[in-house]
Amino acid sequence: MQYWLFKTEPGSYSWDDLLEDGVAEWDGVRNYTARNYLRAQVKVGDLVLFYHSNANPSGVIAVARVVRDGYPDNTAWELDSDHPDPRSTPDKPLWYMVDIEPVRALTEPLSLQAIKAIPDLADMVLVKNARLSVQPVTRTEFEMIVALGGIDI
């Protein structure tokens, strides 16, 4: 099993939206590094720190689980989608997505500011490259954040 952090703006897709949907596509990723993770490394059963960005405060609010491996992101070739990319086609997909389901909300959401203040988390990708929307997390980092968030997974 691997661990990840997925970022979303709550105005676009929130934890409450995922709870309502039950299972959702993690689509619209338009960064090559993040795409590569979704295409080849994020796998069914992996756990995800669900992160609200551009929130007050931004931070990890929950845990989700991957329920479908990477597959072509069809929103790229849907011109009326929120994030079309005419370079991507069904025959030659450029972007990928996975499906996730909710596991559990943190009792105490952990803000980016709080994460940055923890010396043992100083090497997290989130701390070093906060803009990346899909990023790997070590097991130790995941377990620490979940524990600080007041839950046990």
VMD Tcl script that draws the C-alpha trace (Angstrom):
set ca {
  {0.00 0.00 0.00}
  {1.07 3.52 -0.78}
  {-0.05 6.83 0.70}
  {-0.97 10.04 -1.07}
  {-2.19 13.56 -0.52}
  {-4.83 14.85 -2.96}
  {-5.59 18.57 -2.99}
  {-8.90 20.12 -3.93}
  {-10.52 23.48 -3.50}
  {-13.67 22.99 -1.44}
  {-15.61 25.26 -3.81}
  {-14.81 22.88 -6.67}
  {-15.09 19.53 -4.89}
  {-15.22 19.15 -1.14}
  {-15.12 16.35 1.41}
  {-18.88 16.79 1.81}
  {-19.26 16.27 -1.95}
  {-17.32 13.00 -1.70}
  {-19.45 11.88 1.24}
  {-22.57 12.59 -0.80}
  {-21.24 10.88 -3.94}
  {-19.80 7.83 -2.16}
  {-17.31 7.22 -4.98}
  {-15.91 9.92 -7.24}
  {-13.50 10.37 -10.10}
  {-10.43 12.39 -9.17}
  {-10.38 14.24 -12.46}
  {-9.12 17.54 -13.79}
  {-5.47 17.10 -12.81}
  {-3.45 19.11 -15.32}
  {0.11 18.78 -14.05}
  {2.43 16.21 -15.60}
  {4.03 15.04 -12.36}
  {0.63 14.56 -10.71}
  {-0.67 12.89 -13.91}
  {2.21 10.43 -13.84}
  {1.33 9.44 -10.28}
  {-2.32 8.92 -11.23}
  {-1.47 7.01 -14.39}
  {1.09 4.58 -13.04}
  {1.55 4.66 -9.26}
  {-1.72 5.35 -7.45}
  {-3.39 1.94 -6.99}
  {-6.57 0.43 -5.59}
  {-6.36 0.24 -1.80}
  {-3.95 3.15 -1.42}
  {-4.94 5.66 1.26}
  {-5.27 9.36 0.55}
  {-5.03 12.41 2.78}
  {-7.89 14.59 1.55}
  {-6.65 18.20 1.56}
  {-8.70 21.36 1.16}
  {-6.61 24.06 -0.54}
  {-7.52 27.73 -0.79}
  {-9.60 27.24 2.35}
  {-9.50 29.01 5.67}
  {-7.37 27.34 6.78}
  {-5.99 25.05 4.10}
  {-5.19 21.60 5.40}
  {-5.83 17.88 5.67}
  {-9.42 17.21 6.67}
  {-10.03 13.51 5.98}
  {-8.86 10.17 4.64}
  {-10.06 8.54 1.42}
  {-9.24 5.27 -0.33}
  {-8.47 4.60 -4.00}
  {-11.05 2.24 -5.51}
  {-10.01 2.34 -9.18}
  {-6.54 2.51 -10.75}
  {-5.62 5.25 -13.19}
  {-7.60 5.53 -16.42}
  {-7.96 8.25 -19.09}
  {-9.57 11.47 -17.87}
  {-12.44 11.92 -20.31}
  {-13.12 15.46 -19.05}
  {-10.11 16.55 -21.10}
  {-11.88 15.85 -24.38}
  {-15.30 17.06 -23.24}
  {-15.34 20.66 -24.43}
  {-18.07 21.64 -21.97}
  {-16.19 20.28 -18.92}
  {-14.52 22.49 -16.35}
  {-11.07 21.55 -17.63}
  {-10.98 20.59 -21.32}
  {-7.72 20.03 -23.16}
  {-8.12 19.59 -26.93}
  {-4.66 17.97 -27.12}
  {-6.07 14.95 -25.29}
  {-8.26 12.52 -27.24}
  {-9.84 9.12 -26.55}
  {-7.23 7.55 -28.86}
  {-4.32 9.42 -27.28}
  {-5.27 10.42 -23.75}
  {-2.98 12.94 -22.14}
  {-4.53 13.09 -18.66}
  {-5.52 10.41 -16.16}
  {-7.74 10.05 -13.12}
  {-8.53 7.55 -10.37}
  {-11.67 6.88 -8.34}
  {-11.75 7.38 -4.58}
  {-14.19 6.77 -1.73}
  {-14.41 8.41 1.70}
  {-12.95 6.59 4.70}
  {-13.16 9.00 7.62}
  {-12.94 12.68 8.47}
  {-10.27 13.82 10.88}
  {-11.64 14.80 14.29}
  {-9.20 17.71 14.23}
  {-8.32 18.96 10.73}
  {-4.60 19.64 10.40}
  {-3.76 22.98 8.78}
  {-0.80 23.54 6.49}
  {0.56 25.95 9.09}
  {0.41 23.22 11.76}
  {2.05 20.70 9.43}
  {4.90 23.11 8.66}
  {5.48 23.59 12.40}
  {6.14 19.86 12.99}
  {9.86 19.10 12.53}
  {9.19 15.42 11.68}
  {7.09 16.57 8.69}
  {9.65 19.03 7.30}
  {10.53 16.70 4.41}
  {6.94 16.20 3.22}
  {6.34 17.03 -0.43}
  {3.52 19.26 0.82}
  {6.00 21.37 2.77}
  {8.55 21.51 -0.05}
  {6.16 21.76 -3.04}
  {2.77 22.87 -1.76}
  {1.40 23.47 -5.28}
  {1.47 19.83 -6.45}
  {-2.12 18.52 -6.41}
  {-1.31 14.80 -6.15}
  {1.72 13.91 -4.11}
  {3.24 10.92 -2.35}
  {3.24 10.71 1.43}
  {5.37 8.31 3.45}
  {3.70 5.84 5.79}
  {5.25 7.65 8.76}
  {3.93 11.03 7.54}
  {0.49 9.55 6.93}
  {0.31 7.89 10.34}
  {1.50 11.04 12.09}
  {-1.07 13.27 10.38}
  {-3.90 10.81 11.02}
  {-2.93 10.52 14.69}
  {-2.65 14.30 15.08}
  {-6.07 14.52 13.41}
  {-7.51 12.43 16.21}
  {-8.36 9.23 14.35}
  {-6.99 5.72 13.94}
  {-6.96 4.03 10.55}
}
mol new
graphics top color blue
foreach p $ca { graphics top sphere $p radius 0.5 }
foreach p [lrange $ca 0 end-1] q [lrange $ca 1 end] { graphics top cylinder $p $q radius 0.2 }
display resetview
